[in-house]
Amino acid sequence: MMNKYLVAALLTLGACKHATLAGSIVEDNKENREIYALLQAFQTHFEARDLKGILALVSQRYYEDMGTADLSDDYGYPQLSEHVLPKTLEMASELHLTYELHDIVIQDGCKEAFADIRYSSRARLDLPSGKKWDRHKDFNRIEFVKEDGVWKIVSGL
């Protein structure tokens, strides 16, 4: 159960084209720079354990299927904001997150996007059995939607 909450919290092209070189992804265009800035803001708020700051980056349309066909582990924005993130931040006295941005793809007339990242997280968890460091390294896809001219995270935390 602990890992479900931690992983859930972790982790986001020309005028809508595909960029592939990590060194040029961010510099490629305005949309990429905005998404990269959003990922940086998420990292900052996550490490600061700033729930309001994190939620400001997330769409009310957020939906997570946990990568499974099992509907019982799916959740949306209400569960993310009221249970998943608060429990994660409550359990973790320290959070560290680094990531490598591998790709950004903008789709649907620049209204949807995804970012492929490889992340490494480290958390000091305050558990009933004592303090414990928990580490994760994985590849993840964070999905975005543009709402009122601003990119928001819609899946993948």
N, C-alpha and C positions, 0 to 999 in steps of 0.2 A: 504494500500500500504506500509506503514512504516513497519508493522510487517513482510510482505513478505520479504523485504530486510534484516531485522534483523535476522529472522529465517533462511533465506538462508545462511547467513554468519556463523551461529553457527554450529554449528555443528550441525573411523576412526576408538603351538599345535603339539607338537612333530614334526616330519617331516611331517607336514600337517595333524594333528589330531585336535580334538575339545577339548578345555579346558573349564571347567565350574566353578571352584572356583576362585573368584576374587582375593584372596590372593596369588594364585599360577599362575595366568594367565601370568604375566609378567616374572616370573622366569622360566617358563616352557621351553622356548627355545629361540634361536636367533631370529627367525621370530617375535615372540611375543614382545621381547624386542625392536626390530626395529620399530614395529607398535606403541608400547607405547611411544617410543622416538619421533615418528612423531606426535602423539597426544599432547605430552608435548610441542613440538616446535610450533604446531599450536596455542595452548593456549598462549604461550609467545608472538608470533607475533600478534595474535588477540588483546590481551590486550594492546600491544604497538602500535596498529593501524598501523602496518607495512605491507602495501600492497605487496611490493616485497617479503618480507619474507613469507607471506601466499602463494602467487602464486608459490613460489619455491617448495612448498609442494604438489601442485596440478598438476595432469596430464592434458596434452593438450586434452585428451580424456574425460575430465570431462563432465558429463551430468546429469541434475537434472530434474526430472519429477514432483517435488513438491508433490508427493504422490497422484496425481489425474489422472483421465483418460482424463482430458481436456488438449489437446496439446498446447493450447494458453499460458499456464503458464510454459511450458518447456523451458529450456535454457542450453547452453553448455559453454565451456571455454571462448569463446569470450565475451559473455554477462556477465559471472561471473567476468572476469578480467576488462572489460571496463565499466560496469554499476553497477552490484549488489554489489560487494565489495567496489568499490570507493564511491558509494552513502551511503552505510552503515557507512563506516569510516568517511565520511564527516559529516553525521548527528550526530554521536556519539562523544562527547568530552571525555567520559570515557567509558571503556569497562571492564567488569569483567566476567570471565568464570571459573567455576569449573565443574568437572565431576567425576563420578564414573564409572570405567571400569567394565562392567559386564561379557563380554565374547569376545574372539577373535576366529575366525574360519578361518583357512587357507584352500584354495581349489585349484583345478585345478593344481596339481603338484607344489604347492607353488608359483603360479603366481597371484592368486587373494585371497582376504581376506575381512573380514568385522569385525568391532568392534561394539558391542552393548554398548552404554553408556547411563547413566542418567545424564543430564547436567542441570546446573542452570546458567543463564546469567543475568547480570544486566548492563544496558546501560543508560548513561545520554545523552539524545538526545537534540540537539539544533534545535528546530523547529521554524517556523515563529511565532507560537503562544506563544513561550517561551520555557524555559528549562523544561524537564520532564524526570523522571526516568522510565524506562521500564524494566520489569522483565519477564523472561520465565523459566519454569521448564518443562522438557519433557524427554522422552526416544527417542533415535535416533540410527540409524544404519549408520555408515560411511563405505563406501566401498573403497577398495584399489586395485591397480594393481602394479605389480612389473615391472618396466621399467629399462632396463640396470642395473639390480641388485639392484635397489633402489625402495622402496615402495613409491607410490604417491596416493593421494586421487583422486578418480574417481567419487564419488557421496556422497551425504549426508551432505553437509555443509548447 
